[in-house]
Amino acid sequence: MTPGREHPMTPPRNDALNRVVEHLERATRVVALTGAGVSTEAGIPDFRSSEGGLWNDLHLMVSLSSWGFRLAPGRFYASILRLLPPLLTAQPTRTHYLLAEFERRGKLTAVITQNIDGLHQRAGSRNVIELHGTYRRAHCVDCQHAYTFEEVQNKIQRQELPPRCHRCRGLIKPDVVLFGDLLPSEALARATEAVQQCDLLLILGSSLVVYPAADLPRQAREAGARLIIVNLEPTPYDHRAEIVIHAPLGEFSQFVGDRMGMNLQPLGVPPQ
């Protein structure tokens, strides 16, 4: 077995986990790149897994694409309503609190996330770069007037489907990157700058197959940063990482939090 790698079914993983803690303690400019695996532990379905991924439903994939929004906005919002319940009830996990605590201690400079759920911010992270946008905001596609999620939700509850702008009657679009959309250039530029300046890129719950986000580890590595990957399944970058751990993120985060004296709870909640 290659040094630094652990077979997914080989417990315990304490040696690799201890080395992760050592790297995190030495690092001064950590950046986290988080994918769907962080959100699935909060009960939010992912899009691309072979078992249960939302993109396995071709009709849903088309409905939630950029052209699906343009051609059939009513169907688009009907599909959105199917996905909302887990987003609305999800709570931050130990992994979200771990990253927020790293930032609070001045060790982590940014969280780059492919998730749209806003759970990093709810856990206390401040510098969050949302590559795929967020469902918490929306805008009119014609006049660009901004809407909060609550404002759009109120329109939907009044049976206004699709919701339209109160100023110009243009369609309201959630601020999420749909299938067929380009990533927001500002977010991508910030992410690129962050990984090029970090000394450790901590990759959590990402398959690293969706570009251009999947190119960020290469950029970090070429700038001299170390890579640590924690994901249930292998990724294309495993061979370039300092440490790879195939384990549930909750277990990883609890181990690291315990070793580094962190309370992975909401502020004001005592450790259990």
N, C-alpha and C positions, 0 to 999 in steps of 0.2 A: 504494500500500500504506500502511496506517495506521502512523504512527510508533510504534516500540516493538514491532511485530508482525513475525514472520518467517514466510515461506511454509515449510510443512513440508519441501519439497524443495529449499530454497535453502541450500547450504553456501557459505562457512562462516558460523557464527552468532556469530562472535567479538565483534561489536559489542554484541549483546544480552547475551552472556555477560559481557563486561567490565562492562557496566552493572549486571548482577546482583551482581557482586563488589563494585562501589562501594556499592550499597545495603546489602549485607550488612556491609561494613566500617563504615558509618555507623550501622547499627541497633544498639540496645542491648538490646532485648527481643524477640527473634525467637521465633515459634512456628511449628512445622512441622505441617502437616496431610498425612498420608500415606494413599494409597489402594492399590488392588490392583496398580497398576503397579510399586510398590516391591517387592512380593512376587513378581510374575511374573519379574522379573529374577533372582530367586533360584531359579527353576524351579518355583514354586508356581502351579498353574492359578488363573485368576480365575473369577468367577461370572457376570459380565454381558456380556462381550464378545460381539460378533456371531459371531466365529470361535473356537470352542472353549470358550466360557464354559460353566461347569457348569450354569447355569440353563437352558441350551438343552435339557437333558435333563429333561423335565417330570416323569418318574417320580422322578428323583433329587431334584428340587426339592420334590416332595410328601413324600418320605421324610424329608428333612432339615428339614421345617417343624416348628413347635411342635405342630401337630395331628398330624403324622406321628409325632412322638415319643410323644405321648399314646396314639394309637390302635394303633400298631404299633412298639413300642420295639425289638423284635428286628430288624425291617427297617431301622429307623433306624441301629442300630449296624452292621449289615451294610453300609450305605451309607458310614458313617464309615470302615470298614476299607478301602474303595476309595480314600478320599482321604488316608489317613495317610502312605503312603510318601514323597511329596514333602515333606510337612511334617517328617518325621523326618530327612530327609537334607539339607534346605536349610541353607545357610550365609549369614551376613550379607553384604551386598554393599557396594560402595563408598558407596552412598547411606546405608546404615545407619551406616557408620563416619563419614561426613561429619557427620551430625547428632550423633552421640555426641561428636565432637571439638568441634563448636560448643558443646555443653553444657559440656564440660570446660573450655573457654576462658571460660565465663561469659557467652556471648552468647545462647545459646538457653535459654529458660525452660521449654519443654515440647514434647513430641512428642505430637500427637493422632493416633491411628492408627485406621483402619477395618479393619486386618488383625488376625488372631487368632494369628499364628505365633510371637510372642515374639522375633523377630529383632532388634528395636530394643534390647531388654534385653541380648541376647547380644552385641551390638556395643558395649555400654557405656553406653547411655542409661539414666538413672535416673528422670527424671520423665516417664513414659510413660502417657498416658491412653488406655486401650483401649476405644473406643466400642462395639465389637462383641464384647468379651470376649476370652477366650483358651482354646485347647484344652488348655493346660497344667494347668488346674484343673477340678474337677467338684464336685458336691454332691448329697446325697440330697434329692429333691423333697418328702419327708415330714418328716424330722427336721432337715434342713439340715446334716447332718454333712459336713464338707469332705473331699475326696479329692484327692490329687495325680494327675497323668496316669499316673505309673508304677503307682500302686495300681490304677487302673482298667484299665490295660494288663495287669496281672497277672491280673485277674479274667477278661478276655477270652481270655488265653492258656490259662486253665483251662477254656475253653469255657462260661463263665458269660455267656450272651447272652440277654437284656440283663443287664448287671451290676447287682447289687442291694446295698443297704446292709447291712453286717454287723451293724448295730445293730437296725434295724427292718424290714429287707427291702424298704424302699422303692426305687423306681427311682433310679438315679444318672444325673444329667444333666450334660453338659459345660457349663462356664461360658462358653458362646458365645451370641450373640444369633441365634436361629433366625428363619427367615422367619415372620412373624406375631408375634414377640416385640417388646416395647417395649425401647428402649435403657435401660441402667442409669441411674437418675436421678442418682446421685452422679457417675458419669463424665461425663454430659452437663453437669452443673452445673460441674464442674471445667473442662471444655473451654470452656464459655461464658465463664467468668471469665478463662481464659487468653487467649482471642482479644480480649476487651474491654480487656485490659491491655497487649497487645503493640503494638509500633510497626511490625512487618513480619510478615505471614503468608506463609510459604513453602509453597505447595501443590504436592505432588509425587505424580504418578501417580494422581490421582483424577479421575474423570469429573464429579464434583460434581452428581450427579443423585439421590443417595440421601439423603432427609431423615430426621432433622433435621440430620445432619452437613453437608449441602449448604447449610444456612443459616448456618454459621459464618463463611464469607467475607463475607457481608453484614453480620453483626454486627461483624466486625473493621473493615470499611471505614467503617461508620457511627461507630465509635469513633475513627477517624482513622488507622488503620493502612494501610500500603501492601500491595498484593497482588502476589506474583510466582507465576506458574503455570508449571509444567513438566510437560507431559503429551503423549503421542503424538498424541492427538486433541483437537479443540476442546472447550471446556467452556462452559456457560452464563454463566460469569463472565469470560470472556476480555475482553469490552469494558470491564470495570471494573478490570482489572489494570494495574499500572504496566508490567510486562513479561510477555510470554507467549512461551514457547519450546516448540515442538513438536519434541522430540528425545528419544532414549533417555536414561534417567536416569543410566545408567553414564557416558556421555560428559559429561553435565552435571556430575556429581559429581566426575569426575576433573579437569575443567577448573577448577572452583572450588577443589578441594583443592590443585591445583598452584599456582594463583595466590595462595592464602592460606597456602602453606607447610605443608600438612597431610599427614600420613602416613595414608592411608586403608587401613590394615592392622590386624589384631589387635594389641593391645599387646604389645610385645616383638619384633614382626616388623619387620625393617628395610625401608625403602623399596626398591623394585626399580629 
